[in-house]
């Protein structure tokens, strides 16, 4: 997260430019939320909104996106304090390739990118950020997630088997699906622990929402 001094300077520059233009012209950026000694800008909300549009063809509301950005701020701040390493370029490149393969074709990928107004550099940055945050959460909470064999068997019987039968398919043998199921349950456990940690962290922070419709 960029420091308060940098963001404050950016905001003052934008404000000065806006004051020198006709009154009808909209200020291009402003503070969306103050969090401790830092801020999140409206441009941050807009960038994540465009990335969601790129990935899913739609985006959440500004208020929902702002909550995600606050969560990201909390994770990033702790990760940086702990000197957690950023992903290597090769890992980010693999992440970008996975994003491309999530589309039905390269043409759809390019069309959606054009529709959202994102550049290749912005997509790279968003993928790098997501990897950094998810890698940190994984390293922080994975050791505390324990999955016993009975839980795996229950998941297989209640989720894998019914889903396969609903598609008219034969479910894979339990032993073949065990590793996949275990990882899925571990990821669920990581998400649950991370969600609780974020709730507790927000309660300790001074957060002032300034974006219309986002204030409590």
C-alpha positions as CSV (number, residue, x, y, z in Angstrom):
1,X,0.0,0.0,0.0
2,X,1.4,3.3,-0.9
3,X,2.2,5.6,2.0
4,X,0.0,8.4,3.2
5,X,2.5,11.1,2.1
6,X,2.6,9.9,-1.5
7,X,-1.2,9.6,-1.6
8,X,-1.8,13.0,0.0
9,X,0.6,14.6,-2.5
10,X,-1.3,12.9,-5.4
11,X,-4.6,14.0,-4.1
12,X,-3.4,17.6,-3.7
13,X,-2.0,17.6,-7.3
14,X,-5.3,16.3,-8.6
15,X,-7.2,18.9,-6.6
16,X,-5.0,21.7,-7.9
17,X,-5.5,20.6,-11.5
18,X,-9.3,20.4,-10.9
19,X,-9.4,23.9,-9.4
20,X,-7.7,25.2,-12.5
21,X,-10.4,23.7,-14.9
22,X,-14.0,24.6,-15.5
23,X,-16.3,24.0,-12.6
24,X,-18.3,21.4,-14.5
25,X,-15.3,19.2,-14.9
26,X,-15.3,16.2,-12.4
27,X,-12.3,15.7,-10.0
28,X,-10.6,12.6,-11.4
29,X,-9.7,11.1,-8.0
30,X,-10.5,11.4,-4.3
31,X,-10.1,9.6,-1.1
32,X,-12.5,6.7,-0.7
33,X,-11.5,5.6,2.8
34,X,-9.0,6.6,5.5
35,X,-7.5,3.6,7.3
36,X,-5.1,4.2,10.1
37,X,-2.4,6.5,8.6
38,X,-3.1,5.6,5.0
39,X,-5.9,6.1,2.4
40,X,-7.5,4.1,-0.4
41,X,-8.4,6.2,-3.4
42,X,-11.4,6.1,-5.6
43,X,-9.1,5.2,-8.5
44,X,-8.2,2.0,-6.5
45,X,-11.9,1.1,-6.4
46,X,-12.3,1.8,-10.1
47,X,-9.3,-0.3,-11.1
48,X,-10.5,-3.3,-9.1
49,X,-14.0,-2.8,-10.6
50,X,-12.5,-2.9,-14.1
51,X,-10.5,-6.0,-13.2
52,X,-13.7,-7.8,-12.0
53,X,-15.5,-6.7,-15.2
54,X,-12.6,-8.2,-17.2
55,X,-12.7,-11.5,-15.3
56,X,-16.4,-12.0,-14.8
57,X,-18.1,-9.7,-17.2
58,X,-19.6,-7.8,-14.3
59,X,-18.4,-6.0,-11.1
60,X,-19.5,-5.6,-7.5
61,X,-20.8,-2.4,-6.1
62,X,-18.4,0.3,-5.0
63,X,-19.2,-0.5,-1.4
64,X,-18.4,-4.2,-1.8
65,X,-15.2,-3.4,-3.7
66,X,-14.1,-1.0,-1.0
67,X,-14.5,-3.8,1.6
68,X,-12.3,-6.0,-0.5
69,X,-9.7,-3.2,-0.7
70,X,-9.8,-2.8,3.0
71,X,-9.2,-6.5,3.4
72,X,-6.3,-6.3,1.0
73,X,-4.8,-3.4,2.9
74,X,-4.9,-5.5,6.1
75,X,-3.3,-8.5,4.5
76,X,-0.7,-6.5,2.6
77,X,0.3,-4.4,5.7
78,X,0.9,-7.5,7.8
79,X,2.7,-9.3,4.9
80,X,5.0,-6.3,4.4
81,X,5.8,-6.0,8.1
82,X,6.8,-9.7,8.1
83,X,8.9,-9.1,5.0
84,X,7.0,-11.7,3.1
85,X,8.6,-12.2,-0.3
86,X,6.8,-11.0,-3.4
87,X,6.1,-13.6,-6.2
88,X,8.8,-14.0,-8.8
89,X,8.2,-12.9,-12.3
90,X,7.9,-16.5,-13.5
91,X,5.1,-17.2,-11.0
92,X,3.3,-14.1,-12.0
93,X,3.7,-15.0,-15.7
94,X,2.1,-18.4,-14.9
95,X,-0.7,-16.7,-13.1
96,X,-1.3,-14.5,-16.2
97,X,-1.4,-17.5,-18.4
98,X,-4.0,-19.2,-16.1
99,X,-6.1,-16.1,-16.5
100,X,-5.8,-16.3,-20.2
101,X,-6.8,-19.9,-20.2
102,X,-9.9,-19.2,-18.1
103,X,-11.4,-17.6,-21.2
104,X,-12.8,-19.7,-24.0
105,X,-10.3,-18.3,-26.5
106,X,-7.6,-15.7,-26.9
107,X,-10.0,-13.6,-28.9
108,X,-12.4,-13.5,-25.9
109,X,-9.6,-12.6,-23.6
110,X,-8.6,-9.7,-25.8
111,X,-12.2,-8.5,-26.3
112,X,-12.8,-8.5,-22.6
113,X,-9.6,-6.7,-21.9
114,X,-10.5,-4.0,-24.4
115,X,-14.0,-3.8,-22.9
116,X,-12.7,-3.3,-19.4
117,X,-10.0,-0.8,-20.5
118,X,-7.2,-2.7,-18.8
119,X,-3.7,-2.8,-20.1
120,X,-1.4,-5.8,-20.0
121,X,0.7,-4.1,-17.4
122,X,-2.4,-3.5,-15.2
123,X,-3.4,-7.2,-15.5
124,X,0.1,-8.2,-14.6
125,X,0.0,-6.0,-11.5
126,X,-3.4,-7.3,-10.4
127,X,-2.3,-10.9,-10.8
128,X,0.9,-10.2,-8.9
129,X,-1.0,-8.5,-6.1
130,X,-3.5,-11.4,-5.8
131,X,-0.6,-13.9,-5.7
132,X,1.2,-12.0,-3.0
133,X,-1.8,-11.7,-0.8
134,X,-3.0,-15.3,-1.3
135,X,0.5,-16.7,-0.8
136,X,0.7,-14.8,2.5
137,X,-2.6,-16.0,3.7
138,X,-1.7,-19.6,2.7
139,X,1.6,-19.4,4.7
140,X,-0.1,-17.9,7.7
141,X,-3.1,-20.2,8.1
142,X,-2.4,-23.5,6.3
143,X,-0.4,-24.9,9.3
144,X,-3.4,-24.5,11.5
145,X,-5.8,-26.4,9.2
146,X,-6.1,-30.1,10.0
147,X,-8.3,-32.4,7.9
148,X,-9.1,-35.8,9.2
149,X,-9.9,-38.8,6.9
150,X,-13.5,-38.9,8.1
151,X,-14.1,-35.3,6.8
152,X,-12.6,-36.3,3.4
153,X,-14.9,-39.3,3.2
154,X,-18.0,-37.3,4.2
155,X,-17.1,-34.7,1.5
156,X,-16.8,-37.4,-1.1
157,X,-20.1,-39.0,-0.2
158,X,-22.1,-35.7,0.1
159,X,-20.5,-33.6,-2.6
160,X,-18.4,-35.5,-5.2
161,X,-20.7,-38.5,-5.6
162,X,-24.0,-36.6,-5.9
163,X,-22.4,-34.1,-8.3
164,X,-21.1,-36.8,-10.6
165,X,-24.4,-38.6,-10.6
166,X,-26.3,-35.4,-11.4
167,X,-24.2,-35.1,-14.5
168,X,-24.8,-38.7,-15.4
169,X,-21.1,-39.6,-14.7
170,X,-19.4,-42.2,-12.7
171,X,-17.8,-40.7,-9.6
172,X,-14.0,-41.2,-9.4
173,X,-12.8,-43.6,-6.8
174,X,-12.3,-42.1,-3.3
175,X,-8.6,-42.8,-3.4
176,X,-8.2,-41.0,-6.7
177,X,-10.1,-38.0,-5.4
178,X,-8.6,-37.9,-1.9
179,X,-5.8,-35.4,-2.6
180,X,-8.1,-33.1,-4.5
181,X,-10.7,-33.2,-1.7
182,X,-8.1,-32.6,1.0
183,X,-6.7,-29.5,-0.8
184,X,-10.3,-28.2,-1.3
185,X,-11.0,-28.6,2.4
186,X,-7.7,-27.0,3.4
187,X,-8.5,-24.0,1.2
188,X,-11.9,-23.7,2.8
189,X,-10.3,-23.8,6.2
190,X,-7.8,-21.2,5.2
191,X,-10.6,-18.9,4.0
192,X,-12.6,-19.4,7.2
193,X,-9.6,-18.5,9.4
194,X,-8.7,-15.6,7.2
195,X,-12.3,-14.2,7.2
196,X,-12.4,-14.4,11.0
197,X,-9.0,-12.7,11.3
198,X,-10.0,-9.9,9.0
199,X,-13.2,-9.3,11.0
200,X,-11.2,-9.1,14.2
201,X,-8.5,-6.9,12.6
202,X,-11.1,-4.4,11.3
203,X,-12.5,-4.0,14.8
204,X,-9.1,-2.8,16.0
205,X,-8.5,-0.4,13.2
206,X,-9.7,3.2,12.7
207,X,-11.5,3.1,9.4
208,X,-13.4,6.1,8.0
209,X,-15.3,5.5,4.8
210,X,-15.8,8.6,2.6
211,X,-17.1,7.0,-0.5
212,X,-20.8,7.7,-1.1
213,X,-22.9,4.7,-0.2
214,X,-20.0,3.0,1.6
215,X,-20.1,4.7,4.9
216,X,-21.6,2.8,7.8
